[in-house]
Amino acid sequence: MSYFDVASSAPLHPVARQALIAALDEGWADPARLHREGRRARLLLDAARETAADAVGCRPDELIFTPSGTRAVHLGVAGVRAARRRVGSRVVVSAVEHSSVLHAAGDDAAEVPVDRFGRVDPAVFAGALTADTALAALQSANHEVGTVQPVAEAAEACRAAGVPLLVDAAQSLGWGPVDGDWSLLTASAHKWGGPAGVGLLAVRKGTRFAPQDPADERESGRSPGFENIPAVLAAAASLRAVRAEAAEGGLRLSALVDRIRARVPALVPDVEVVGDPVRRLPHVVTFSCLYVDGEALLHELDRAGFSVSSGSSCTSGTLTPSHVLRAMGVLSEGNVRVSLGAGATEEEVERFLGVLPGVVSSVRERLGAPGAASAAAPGAGPVVVDALGKRCPIPVIELAKVIGGVPVGGTVTVLSDDAAARLDIPAWCGMRGQEYLGEERRERGSAYGVRRLV
């Protein structure tokens, strides 16, 4: 089995395993106590903090450990908003932040749009910083498509505006420190091969911060509860280990990702590779396949021995596409994210590229997707496709089946109540050279207009 989903959670690094086992024997005591066992536990906790702080690029007394990366985000956002409540409560975020950041920021957060690669424009981000902005948040790299964000430029703008910047570095911290004069940084150990259940929050000196949890003597009063010293030690040890391997491993994995980016569109018709091709994480590649049910595609790839993930609406309980893909305005159906671990081999990638075309073809065939030569007989007048009650990717499949029978210049109206259609129909038009005429909201669902150009 080839595990190509380390962006979700990486396997435990061998160094983390060794440190965890050793710390179970040495780090079980209360580090707040003065006896021998307590002092030993305190030494281990302090050593882990120094190691993690060195990797983050902050002082040890600026960093605390939390029960998860999500908890670190929530603590960071709540602490700054409370401390700066007299300034205002407005939070500025990019539209592609991790859901933990968006939930913490609240429904009234100001979202900065991204381009088709998923990257914010630093000037637009700076323009969103108003006088009542309590906090800004910008991820270091996107968790779904791998695009690296201009954090240093955003941090400079935030500093000039007097607004603290929180950086979610969960995806990138294992590859290197985050550049720029940021104020807060969060991360999660299971993303770089540490144990699950360990996050970190760095709050640089000078950043106004008011902890919102009940008072507790642990972790400088910012994260209550008894520290899981064995897990914390394993997290710090594995972070140091993956950093030492990052330069060489990044070059190797980036070459494999480049191969996937180039070969998938050549091997599989009607595929869109998304994310920035240059300013990206070295191990992540994401693509979307027309006329494919994302859930079925993942199941078939799993049967073939490949574990991947997806942002397609049909793989989520909400039946809505990934907010990241939606913000980018790219195709969501048949979405596949491949994230390679340190042990990924050239042979595994070649086997994946060999299996993928057949898997996509079989799923398309089951769904009745149009073939290259399929086209309805030419007809007169506007064509209406009733896809109400049908889910991704059926509305686009039905559109593709009839477009060939419409005269050049003629129109097709697609009726759909599937949330993914709002994203996928315009994306389909862009991929197939047709003109998207827009959406008209109806009592049930929407009507999407398409004009045939080719």
C-alpha positions in Angstrom: 0.0 0.0 0.0 1.3 3.5 -0.9 0.4 6.1 1.6 0.1 9.4 -0.4 -1.7 11.5 2.3 0.9 12.8 4.6 -0.6 16.3 4.4 -3.5 14.9 6.5 -1.3 13.1 8.9 2.3 11.8 8.5 3.4 8.4 9.9 5.3 8.5 13.1 8.9 9.3 12.4 11.4 6.8 13.7 13.1 9.4 15.8 9.7 10.3 17.3 9.1 6.7 18.2 12.5 6.3 19.9 12.0 9.6 21.9 8.5 8.6 22.9 9.5 5.2 24.2 12.5 6.7 26.1 10.4 9.6 27.6 7.7 7.2 28.8 10.3 5.9 31.3 11.8 9.3 32.2 9.1 12.0 31.7 6.1 10.7 33.6 6.5 12.9 36.7 5.0 16.4 37.4 7.5 18.9 36.1 6.3 21.5 38.6 7.6 19.5 41.5 11.0 19.9 43.1 11.8 16.2 43.7 14.3 14.3 41.5 11.6 12.8 39.3 10.0 16.2 38.8 13.3 17.9 38.0 14.0 15.2 35.4 10.6 15.8 33.8 11.2 19.6 33.8 14.6 19.1 32.1 12.9 17.1 29.4 10.1 19.6 28.9 12.6 22.5 28.8 14.8 20.7 26.3 11.7 20.0 24.0 10.7 23.6 24.2 14.2 24.8 23.3 14.3 22.4 20.3 10.9 23.5 19.1 11.6 27.2 19.6 14.8 26.9 17.6 12.9 25.3 14.7 10.2 28.0 14.8 12.6 30.9 15.2 11.4 32.3 18.5 12.6 32.4 22.1 11.8 29.3 24.3 9.7 31.5 26.6 7.6 32.6 23.7 6.4 29.0 22.9 3.9 26.8 24.6 2.7 23.3 23.8 -1.1 22.6 23.3 -3.2 19.5 22.9 -3.5 20.0 19.2 -2.8 22.4 16.3 -6.5 23.4 16.3 -6.4 24.2 20.0 -3.3 26.3 19.3 -5.2 28.3 16.7 -8.2 28.8 19.0 -6.0 29.9 21.9 -4.1 32.3 19.7 -7.1 34.0 18.0 -9.1 34.3 21.3 -6.1 35.6 23.3 -5.3 38.4 20.8 -8.9 39.4 20.2 -9.5 39.7 24.0 -6.3 41.7 24.5 -7.2 44.1 21.6 -10.9 44.4 22.2 -10.7 48.2 22.6 -9.2 48.4 19.1 -12.0 46.3 17.6 -12.9 42.7 17.0 -12.4 42.5 13.2 -10.3 39.6 12.0 -8.8 39.5 8.5 -8.2 36.1 7.0 -7.4 34.7 3.6 -10.2 32.8 1.9 -8.2 29.6 1.9 -7.3 29.4 5.6 -7.7 26.0 7.4 -11.2 25.6 8.8 -9.8 25.9 12.3 -8.8 29.4 11.6 -12.0 30.3 9.8 -14.1 28.9 12.7 -12.1 30.8 15.3 -12.3 34.0 13.3 -16.1 33.8 13.1 -18.7 34.4 10.4 -18.0 38.1 10.4 -14.3 37.8 9.5 -13.1 39.8 6.5 -11.9 37.3 3.8 -9.2 38.3 1.4 -9.6 36.6 -2.0 -7.0 34.5 -3.7 -6.0 34.0 -7.3 -6.5 30.9 -9.4 -3.3 29.4 -7.9 -4.7 30.0 -4.3 -2.3 32.8 -3.5 -3.2 36.1 -1.9 -2.1 39.4 -3.3 0.0 41.1 -0.6 -1.3 44.5 -1.6 -4.9 43.4 -1.3 -4.2 41.8 2.1 -2.6 45.0 3.3 -5.6 47.0 2.0 -7.9 44.9 4.2 -6.2 46.0 7.4 -8.5 48.7 8.8 -8.2 50.7 12.1 -10.6 48.3 13.9 -8.7 45.1 12.9 -7.7 43.1 16.0 -5.9 40.3 14.2 -4.9 39.1 10.7 -4.2 35.5 9.8 -2.4 34.0 6.8 -1.3 30.4 6.5 2.3 29.8 5.4 1.2 27.2 2.8 -2.1 25.8 1.8 -3.1 22.4 3.1 -5.1 21.4 0.0 -3.1 22.6 -3.0 0.4 23.3 -1.5 0.6 27.0 -2.6 3.0 29.0 -0.5 1.7 32.3 0.7 3.6 35.7 0.8 3.9 35.7 4.6 6.9 38.0 4.8 5.1 40.7 2.8 1.9 40.3 4.7 3.8 40.5 8.0 5.5 43.8 6.9 2.1 45.2 6.1 0.6 44.1 9.4 3.5 45.6 11.3 3.1 48.9 9.5 -0.7 48.9 10.4 -0.1 47.9 14.0 -2.0 44.6 13.5 -0.6 41.3 14.8 -0.3 38.5 12.3 -1.1 34.8 13.1 0.5 32.3 10.8 -0.8 28.7 10.6 2.4 26.8 9.8 1.0 23.3 10.2 1.9 22.2 6.6 5.2 24.0 6.2 7.0 23.9 9.6 8.6 20.6 8.9 10.2 22.0 5.7 11.7 25.2 7.3 11.1 28.3 9.4 8.5 30.8 8.4 10.0 34.1 7.1 8.8 37.5 8.2 8.0 39.4 11.3 4.9 37.5 12.3 3.4 37.9 15.8 1.9 34.4 16.4 2.5 31.0 14.9 0.7 27.7 15.3 1.6 24.2 14.2 0.6 20.5 14.7 3.1 17.7 15.3 1.3 15.0 13.4 1.8 16.9 10.2 5.6 16.4 10.4 5.8 12.9 11.8 5.3 13.6 15.5 2.6 12.0 17.6 -1.0 13.2 17.3 -2.2 15.3 20.2 0.6 17.9 20.3 0.4 21.4 18.9 2.4 24.5 19.5 1.7 28.2 19.8 4.4 30.8 19.6 3.5 34.4 20.8 6.3 36.8 20.3 7.2 39.3 22.9 5.4 42.6 22.5 2.2 40.9 21.2 -0.8 41.8 23.4 -2.3 38.5 24.6 -4.9 37.7 27.2 -5.5 34.0 27.8 -9.2 33.2 27.9 -9.1 29.8 29.7 -9.4 29.6 33.5 -6.2 30.4 35.3 -3.7 27.6 35.3 0.0 27.5 36.2 0.9 25.3 33.3 2.4 26.6 30.0 2.7 30.2 31.2 -1.0 30.2 32.0 -1.8 30.0 28.3 -2.7 26.3 27.9 -4.1 24.7 31.0 -3.6 21.0 31.9 -0.8 18.6 32.7 1.8 18.5 29.9 2.1 15.2 27.9 5.9 15.3 28.2 6.6 12.0 26.3 4.5 13.2 23.3 6.0 16.7 23.5 9.5 15.4 23.6 8.8 13.1 20.6 7.2 16.0 18.7 10.3 18.2 19.2 12.7 15.4 18.4 11.0 14.5 15.2 10.7 18.2 14.1 14.5 18.5 14.5 15.0 15.3 12.5 12.7 16.2 9.6 14.3 19.6 9.4 17.7 18.0 9.0 16.3 15.9 6.1 14.3 18.7 4.5 16.8 20.0 2.0 17.7 16.7 0.4 14.2 15.2 0.8 12.5 18.3 -0.6 14.5 18.2 -3.8 13.7 14.5 -4.4 10.0 14.8 -3.6 9.7 18.0 -5.7 11.0 16.2 -8.7 8.4 13.4 -8.2 5.6 16.0 -7.8 6.8 17.7 -11.0 6.5 14.4 -12.8 2.9 13.9 -11.6 2.0 17.5 -12.5 3.3 17.0 -16.0 2.2 13.4 -16.7 -1.4 13.4 -15.3 -2.8 15.8 -17.9 -1.0 13.9 -20.6 -2.4 10.5 -19.4 -5.9 11.5 -18.4 -8.2 13.7 -20.6 -10.0 16.6 -19.1 -7.8 17.1 -16.0 -7.0 20.4 -14.3 -3.8 20.5 -12.1 -4.4 23.2 -9.5 -2.1 25.2 -7.1 1.0 27.3 -7.8 3.4 25.3 -10.0 6.5 27.1 -8.6 5.7 28.6 -5.2 4.5 25.5 -3.5 5.4 22.8 -1.0 7.7 20.2 -2.4 5.5 17.2 -1.7 1.9 18.2 -2.6 0.1 18.0 -5.9 -3.6 18.4 -6.5 -5.6 17.8 -9.6 -9.3 17.5 -10.6 -10.9 15.2 -13.2 -14.0 16.1 -15.1 -17.0 13.7 -15.1 -15.7 11.8 -12.0 -17.3 11.2 -8.6 -14.5 12.0 -6.2 -15.6 9.5 -3.6 -15.7 6.7 -6.2 -12.3 7.7 -7.4 -10.8 7.6 -4.0 -12.3 4.2 -3.3 -10.9 2.8 -6.6 -7.5 4.2 -5.9 -7.6 2.7 -2.4 -8.4 -0.7 -4.0 -5.5 -0.2 -6.3 -3.2 0.4 -3.3 -3.0 4.2 -3.0 -4.2 6.3 -0.1 -5.0 9.8 -1.3 -7.5 12.5 -0.2 -10.0 14.8 -1.9 -11.7 18.2 -1.6 -14.6 17.2 -3.9 -18.1 17.8 -2.6 -19.1 14.2 -3.0 -16.5 13.1 -0.4 -17.9 15.4 2.3 -20.9 15.1 4.5 -22.0 18.6 3.6 -22.2 17.9 -0.2 -20.4 21.2 -0.7 -17.0 21.5 -2.4 -13.9 22.5 -0.5 -13.8 26.2 0.5 -10.3 26.3 -0.8 -11.2 25.1 -4.3 -14.3 27.3 -4.3 -12.2 30.4 -3.4 -9.7 29.6 -6.2 -12.5 29.2 -8.7 -11.2 25.8 -10.0 -12.9 22.5 -10.8 -13.9 20.6 -7.7 -15.3 17.4 -9.1 -13.0 14.4 -9.1 -10.5 16.2 -7.0 -7.4 14.3 -5.8 -4.6 15.5 -3.5 -1.4 13.5 -3.5 1.0 14.3 -0.7 4.2 12.3 -0.7 6.0 11.2 2.4 9.8 10.9 2.9 9.6 7.2 2.0 7.8 7.7 -1.4 9.7 6.1 -4.3 9.9 6.7 -8.0 8.5 3.2 -8.5 5.4 4.0 -6.4 4.8 7.2 -8.4 5.2 5.4 -11.7 2.8 2.7 -10.6 0.3 5.4 -9.5 0.6 7.1 -13.0 0.1 3.7 -14.6 -3.1 2.9 -12.6 -4.7 6.4 -12.6 -5.9 6.5 -16.3 -7.8 3.2 -16.0 -9.3 4.1 -12.7 -10.6 7.4 -14.0 -11.9 5.8 -17.2 -13.8 3.1 -15.3 -15.5 5.7 -13.0 -16.4 7.9 -15.9 -17.9 4.9 -17.7 -20.0 3.9 -14.7 -21.4 7.5 -14.5 -22.2 7.6 -18.2 -19.7 10.4 -19.0 -19.5 11.5 -22.6 -16.8 10.0 -24.8 -14.5 12.0 -27.1 -16.7 11.4 -30.1 -20.1 11.6 -28.4 -22.4 14.4 -29.5 -26.2 14.8 -29.8 -27.7 15.6 -33.1 -27.8 19.3 -33.9 -31.1 21.0 -32.9 -32.7 24.4 -32.9 -33.5 26.7 -30.1 -32.2 26.8 -26.5 -31.6 23.5 -24.7 -32.5 23.0 -21.0 -30.8 20.3 -18.9 -32.8 19.4 -15.8 -30.3 18.1 -13.3 -32.3 19.0 -10.2 -31.8 16.5 -7.4 -28.6 15.2 -9.0 -25.2 15.5 -7.4 -21.7 16.2 -8.6 -20.5 15.3 -11.2 -23.9 14.5 -13.0 -24.9 18.2 -13.8 -21.6 18.7 -15.7 -21.9 15.3 -17.4 -25.4 16.1 -18.6 -24.2 19.4 -19.9 -21.3 17.8 -21.8 -23.6 15.3 -23.4 -25.8 17.9 -25.0 -23.4 20.7 -25.9 -22.2 19.0 -29.1 -25.8 19.1 -30.4 -26.1 22.8 -29.9 -25.2 25.1 -32.9 -22.2 27.4 -32.3 -23.6 30.4 -30.7 -26.5 28.5 -29.2 -27.1 28.2 -25.5 -27.7 25.5 -22.8 -29.4 26.2 -19.5 -28.5 23.8 -16.7 -30.9 23.5 -13.8 -29.2 22.3 -10.6 -29.5 22.5 -6.9 -26.1 21.0 -6.2 -23.8 23.5 -4.5 -20.8 22.2 -6.5 -22.4 23.2 -9.8 -21.8 26.9 -9.0 -18.1 26.1 -9.2 -17.9 23.2 -11.6 -20.0 24.6 -14.5 -17.9 27.8 -14.9 -14.7 25.7 -14.5 -16.0 23.3 -17.2 -16.6 26.2 -19.6 -13.0 27.4 -19.0 -11.6 24.0 -19.7 -13.7 23.3 -22.8 -13.5 26.8 -24.4 -17.2 27.6 -23.9 -18.7 30.8 -22.6 -20.3 30.9 -19.1 -23.2 33.2 -19.1 -23.9 33.3 -15.3 -26.2 32.0 -12.7 -29.9 32.8 -12.1 -31.2 31.9 -8.7 -34.5 30.1 -8.7 -37.0 29.0 -6.1 -35.3 25.6 -6.2 -31.7 25.6 -7.1 -30.2 27.8 -9.9 -30.2 28.1 -13.7 -26.7 28.2 -15.2 -26.3 29.6 -18.8 -23.7 28.3 -21.2 -23.1 29.5 -24.8 -21.3 27.1 -27.2 -18.3 28.8 -28.8 -16.4 25.8 -30.3 
